[in-house]
């Protein structure tokens, strides 16, 4: 017998003996209850049962390939276990800078570093450098949310930059370039009479090109050299907040 070798016998020769054998799921076994009661047919029944048992053993002598071996007392595992599959990880969005064809795509939102939350000299400098990364984000997206979260609403230079850029993006235009690079930064970490702290940074901004909704270049500012900027900040409620940030006037 090939394949699963699943065989059943039920109540054969009821007058002479009763037995039942079963082979289920690539395993086989047999159980027999024999009561002779002194009747002469008992010996013939035992002989017939032995012959049938031999045929069963011959027909199922080789186990199917998919039968897994198991130790005594352990459950028999049939077939291979289903592979555990998981959903593929989503592909990260790729940042694409703006061109004359359209605005930047998938611009990473600046993340405030842990160092920038410390009330230390290094924490103040890290905060000021982070502030300029949020300003670059304004140029590339028109979104001033990250910048204004860490800046006092009365910051006049911030309004001077945010308002025209926001209007440009709202009208369907965009800016190519404008990212900020910090070349150097320093601070004395001395509190001024009004309770603020100052950081001087050498900032260089990438070329800025403003396009309208019709892809027409409306204004352009070439990349210049690094220029001194100052960030004035105060530490309030366990975090830094910029009071103002602007270029240092040349003497």
C-alpha positions as CSV (number, residue, x, y, z in Angstrom):
1,X,0.0,0.0,0.0
2,X,1.5,3.4,-1.0
3,X,0.9,6.9,0.2
4,X,-0.5,7.5,3.7
5,X,-1.2,3.7,4.5
6,X,-4.4,4.6,6.4
7,X,-6.2,1.4,7.1
8,X,-9.2,0.5,9.4
9,X,-10.6,-2.8,10.6
10,X,-13.8,-3.0,12.7
11,X,-15.3,-6.0,14.6
12,X,-14.2,-8.9,12.4
13,X,-15.4,-12.4,13.2
14,X,-17.6,-11.3,16.1
15,X,-18.4,-14.9,17.3
16,X,-14.7,-15.9,17.7
17,X,-12.9,-12.6,18.6
18,X,-13.1,-8.9,18.5
19,X,-10.2,-6.7,17.4
20,X,-9.6,-3.3,16.0
21,X,-6.5,-1.9,14.3
22,X,-5.8,1.6,12.9
23,X,-3.1,3.4,11.1
24,X,-3.6,7.2,11.2
25,X,-1.3,10.0,9.8
26,X,1.6,7.9,8.9
27,X,1.6,6.0,12.2
28,X,0.0,2.6,12.7
29,X,-1.0,0.6,15.7
30,X,-3.2,-2.3,16.5
31,X,-5.2,-3.3,19.4
32,X,-6.8,-6.7,19.8
33,X,-9.2,-8.3,22.3
34,X,-9.6,-12.0,21.9
35,X,-12.0,-14.2,23.9
36,X,-11.9,-17.8,22.9
37,X,-14.4,-19.2,25.4
38,X,-13.1,-22.7,24.6
39,X,-14.5,-22.5,21.0
40,X,-12.5,-24.3,18.3
41,X,-12.6,-21.3,16.0
42,X,-10.3,-19.3,18.2
43,X,-7.0,-20.7,16.8
44,X,-8.0,-20.1,13.2
45,X,-8.9,-16.4,14.1
46,X,-5.4,-15.9,15.7
47,X,-3.8,-17.3,12.5
48,X,-5.8,-15.0,10.2
49,X,-5.0,-12.0,12.3
50,X,-1.2,-12.8,12.1
51,X,-1.3,-13.1,8.3
52,X,-3.2,-9.7,8.0
53,X,-0.7,-8.1,10.4
54,X,2.3,-9.3,8.2
55,X,0.6,-7.8,5.1
56,X,0.2,-4.5,6.9
57,X,3.8,-4.4,7.9
58,X,5.0,-5.2,4.4
59,X,2.8,-2.6,2.8
60,X,3.8,0.2,5.2
61,X,7.4,-0.8,5.8
62,X,8.8,2.5,4.5
63,X,7.7,5.8,6.1
64,X,6.8,8.7,3.8
65,X,9.6,11.3,3.4
66,X,7.6,14.0,5.0
67,X,7.3,12.1,8.3
68,X,9.4,13.6,11.0
69,X,11.1,11.5,13.6
70,X,10.2,12.1,17.2
71,X,11.4,11.0,20.6
72,X,9.3,8.7,22.7
73,X,6.5,10.6,24.3
74,X,6.9,13.6,22.0
75,X,4.1,14.5,19.5
76,X,4.8,13.5,16.0
77,X,5.3,16.4,13.6
78,X,4.2,15.7,10.0
79,X,5.4,17.7,7.1
80,X,7.5,20.9,7.2
81,X,6.6,23.7,9.4
82,X,5.1,26.7,7.6
83,X,7.6,29.5,7.0
84,X,7.0,32.6,9.1
85,X,6.7,35.5,6.8
86,X,6.5,39.2,7.6
87,X,5.6,42.2,5.6
88,X,8.6,43.8,3.9
89,X,9.8,47.0,5.5
90,X,8.6,50.1,3.7
91,X,11.2,51.7,1.5
92,X,12.4,55.0,3.1
93,X,11.4,58.1,1.2
94,X,14.4,59.5,-0.8
95,X,15.2,63.2,-0.4
96,X,15.3,65.0,-3.7
97,X,16.5,68.6,-3.7
98,X,14.6,71.3,-5.6
99,X,15.3,72.1,-9.2
100,X,13.9,74.4,-11.8
101,X,11.3,71.7,-12.5
102,X,9.8,71.6,-9.0
103,X,10.2,71.9,-5.3
104,X,12.3,69.6,-3.0
105,X,10.7,66.3,-2.1
106,X,10.9,64.3,1.2
107,X,12.9,67.0,3.0
108,X,14.0,65.5,6.4
109,X,12.5,67.4,9.3
110,X,15.4,68.6,11.6
111,X,15.6,66.7,14.8
112,X,16.6,68.5,18.0
113,X,19.7,66.7,19.4
114,X,19.7,65.7,23.1
115,X,22.8,67.9,23.7
116,X,20.7,71.0,22.6
117,X,18.5,70.6,25.7
118,X,21.3,70.9,28.2
119,X,21.9,74.1,30.2
120,X,25.6,74.2,29.4
121,X,27.9,76.0,27.0
122,X,27.9,73.0,24.6
123,X,24.2,72.7,24.9
124,X,23.7,76.4,23.9
125,X,26.0,76.0,20.9
126,X,24.2,72.8,19.8
127,X,20.9,74.6,20.1
128,X,22.1,77.5,17.9
129,X,23.4,75.2,15.2
130,X,20.1,73.3,15.3
131,X,18.3,76.6,14.9
132,X,20.0,77.2,11.5
133,X,19.0,73.8,10.3
134,X,15.4,74.7,10.9
135,X,15.9,77.9,9.0
136,X,17.2,75.9,6.0
137,X,14.1,73.8,6.3
138,X,12.0,76.9,5.9
139,X,13.7,77.7,2.6
140,X,13.3,74.2,1.2
141,X,9.7,73.6,2.3
142,X,8.1,76.9,3.3
143,X,7.3,75.2,6.7
144,X,8.3,77.3,9.6
145,X,6.9,75.0,12.3
146,X,10.1,73.5,13.6
147,X,11.8,76.9,13.7
148,X,9.0,78.7,15.5
149,X,8.7,75.9,18.1
150,X,12.1,77.0,19.4
151,X,11.8,80.8,18.7
152,X,10.0,83.6,20.5
153,X,7.1,84.9,18.4
154,X,8.4,88.4,18.5
155,X,11.6,87.5,16.6
156,X,11.6,90.2,13.9
157,X,14.2,88.7,11.6
158,X,12.3,85.4,11.7
159,X,9.1,87.1,10.5
160,X,11.1,88.9,7.8
161,X,12.2,85.6,6.4
162,X,9.2,83.4,7.1
163,X,6.4,85.6,5.7
164,X,7.6,86.0,2.1
165,X,8.8,82.4,1.8
166,X,5.5,81.1,3.1
167,X,3.6,83.3,0.6
168,X,5.7,82.0,-2.2
169,X,5.0,78.3,-1.4
170,X,1.3,79.0,-0.8
171,X,1.0,80.5,-4.3
172,X,2.5,77.3,-5.8
173,X,6.1,78.5,-6.0
174,X,9.2,77.2,-4.4
175,X,12.9,77.8,-3.6
176,X,15.8,75.8,-4.8
177,X,18.7,75.8,-2.4
178,X,19.0,77.8,0.8
179,X,20.4,75.2,3.1
180,X,22.7,76.5,5.9
181,X,26.2,75.3,6.7
182,X,27.7,76.1,10.1
183,X,31.5,76.4,9.8
184,X,32.3,77.6,13.2
185,X,30.5,78.5,16.5
186,X,31.6,79.9,19.8
187,X,30.0,81.2,23.0
188,X,31.3,82.6,26.3
189,X,28.2,81.2,28.2
190,X,27.9,84.4,30.2
191,X,24.5,85.7,31.0
192,X,23.7,89.2,29.8
193,X,21.7,91.7,32.0
194,X,18.4,90.7,30.3
195,X,19.0,87.1,31.2
196,X,20.0,85.9,27.7
197,X,23.0,84.1,26.3
198,X,24.7,84.6,22.9
199,X,26.4,82.4,20.3
200,X,28.4,83.6,17.4
201,X,28.4,81.4,14.3
202,X,30.0,81.5,10.9
203,X,27.1,80.6,8.5
204,X,27.2,80.0,4.8
205,X,24.0,79.6,2.9
206,X,23.7,77.8,-0.4
207,X,22.5,79.6,-3.5
208,X,18.9,80.6,-3.4
209,X,16.6,80.6,-6.5
210,X,12.9,81.4,-6.2
211,X,10.5,80.1,-8.8
212,X,6.8,80.9,-9.2
213,X,4.0,78.5,-9.9
214,X,4.7,78.8,-13.7
215,X,8.3,77.6,-13.1
216,X,9.6,81.1,-13.9
217,X,12.7,82.2,-12.0
218,X,11.7,85.3,-10.0
219,X,14.8,86.0,-7.9
220,X,18.2,84.6,-7.3
221,X,20.9,85.1,-4.7
222,X,24.3,83.5,-5.4
223,X,26.2,81.6,-2.7
224,X,28.5,83.8,-0.8
225,X,31.2,83.2,1.8
226,X,30.7,82.4,5.4
227,X,29.3,85.2,7.4
228,X,29.1,85.9,11.1
229,X,25.6,85.5,12.7
230,X,24.4,85.8,16.2
231,X,21.8,83.8,18.1
232,X,20.4,85.3,21.3
233,X,18.7,82.7,23.4
234,X,17.3,82.2,26.9
235,X,16.8,79.0,28.9
236,X,13.2,78.8,30.0
237,X,11.3,75.8,31.4
238,X,14.2,73.5,30.9
239,X,14.8,74.2,27.3
240,X,16.5,76.8,25.1
241,X,14.4,79.4,23.1
242,X,15.8,81.8,20.6
243,X,15.0,85.4,21.1
244,X,16.5,86.5,17.8
245,X,19.0,85.3,15.2
246,X,20.5,87.6,12.5
247,X,23.7,88.5,10.6
248,X,26.2,90.5,12.5
249,X,26.5,93.9,10.9
250,X,29.9,94.7,9.3
251,X,31.8,97.4,11.0
